[in-house]
Amino acid sequence: MQRDKDVKLLDGLIAGLGGSDEGMKTPGTSGLLIEHLREARSNLMGSMRAEYGLNLDQAKSSLACVTDKTKRADVKETLAGLIHELEIAKR
């Protein structure tokens, strides 16, 4: 199922940015991006497509906070894929 795949991708992004512990305060400079990714995951699980898309767009806008260029490029590519999947599903 596509939703399960997308949840795993979001989980991977969150963990890769250091935000895998829900009880922990969001870390450092990537905190805002992690917050948007967590909200996107929550909205995806709740089948709230409009909110999910909004959070993906907000996460994409927050990419500048990732100082590691390779990591930023990886996150950007994954977000682009998730946004593309959402656009296809809307058709």
NORKA-V382724 format. One record per residue. BURIAL is # if it has 24 or more other ideal C-beta (glycine too) atoms within 12 Angstrom, else .. D_LAST is the distance of its C-alpha to the last C-alpha in Angstrom with 1 decimal. Layout:
burial->[BURIAL | BURIAL]
d_last->[D_LAST | D_LAST]
//
This chain:
burial->[. | . | . | . | . | # | # | . | # | # | # | . | # | # | . | # | # | . | # | . | . | . | . | . | . | # | . | . | . | # | . | # | # | # | # | # | # | # | # | # | # | . | # | # | . | . | . | . | . | . | . | # | # | . | # | # | . | # | # | # | . | # | # | . | # | # | . | . | . | . | . | # | . | . | # | # | . | # | # | . | . | # | # | . | # | # | . | . | . | . | .]
d_last->[17.9 | 15.5 | 16.5 | 20.1 | 19.7 | 18.1 | 21.0 | 23.5 | 22.2 | 22.6 | 26.0 | 27.1 | 26.3 | 28.2 | 31.1 | 31.3 | 31.7 | 34.4 | 32.7 | 32.7 | 35.3 | 33.7 | 37.2 | 38.1 | 37.7 | 35.0 | 36.8 | 37.9 | 35.8 | 32.5 | 32.7 | 30.2 | 27.6 | 28.4 | 28.1 | 24.5 | 23.7 | 25.4 | 23.6 | 20.2 | 21.4 | 22.7 | 19.5 | 17.5 | 20.2 | 20.1 | 16.4 | 16.3 | 12.9 | 13.8 | 17.2 | 16.2 | 14.2 | 17.2 | 19.6 | 18.0 | 18.4 | 21.9 | 22.8 | 21.9 | 24.1 | 26.8 | 27.2 | 30.4 | 32.2 | 32.1 | 35.3 | 35.1 | 33.3 | 32.3 | 30.9 | 29.0 | 27.5 | 26.5 | 24.9 | 23.1 | 21.7 | 20.6 | 19.0 | 17.1 | 15.9 | 14.8 | 13.0 | 11.2 | 10.3 | 9.1 | 6.9 | 5.5 | 5.5 | 3.8 | 0.0]
//
